[in-house]
Amino acid sequence: MARSKETFSKKEKEKQRLKKRREKEAKMEERKANAGKPQDLESMLAYVDENGNLSDTPPDFKNRKEISLENIQLGAAPERGREEEDTPRTGTISSFFQDKGFGFIKVPGSNEQVFVHINALSFPAQVGDAVTFEVESTPKGLAAKNVRKA
C-alpha cells in the first residue's frame, strides 16, 4: 500500500490557511453589517494619559498636577559644573609644542588640563612655567586666554 502524500506539516499549514480565511470572511461580514450605522463620537476618541500612552478612558482631572512655565525647558540642558570664571586661575605649563604653537596648562589640585594657544601667551613659554590665566569655553572644550607668568 502506498503512503499518503500529505505530511503533518502540510496538514497544519492548510488548517492555518483555512482558519485565516474564515477569520477574514467574518471580519468582512461584520464590516458589511456595520457599514450603514454611523459611529458615535465617543467610540472614535482616544485619550492620552499622564505617561503619554493612548487610552480609551478620559483622564481624571482631580489628580492633575500644575506645572509652571518656568520649569519647562526647551532644548538641551545647560552644562553644570563647568562655569566660566572671570577670576584669574593659576597653573603650570605641563606641555608646549613650539613648532605646533599650542600646549596644555595643568591646574593644581585637580586632573584638569586647559588648552593654550601660542596667541594667548604674552611671553615665550617653557614647560614648567607657573602662569596665571583666564578660562573660556570653546566648542572643543576649555581654552586659556590672557596667559601671563606668575
Secondary structure by P-SEA (a helix, b strand, c coil): cccccccaaaaaaaaaaaaaaaaaaaaaaaaaaaccccccccccbbbbcccccccccccccccbbbbccccccccccccccccccccbbbbccccccccccccccccccccbbbbbccccccccccccccccbbbbbccccccccccccc
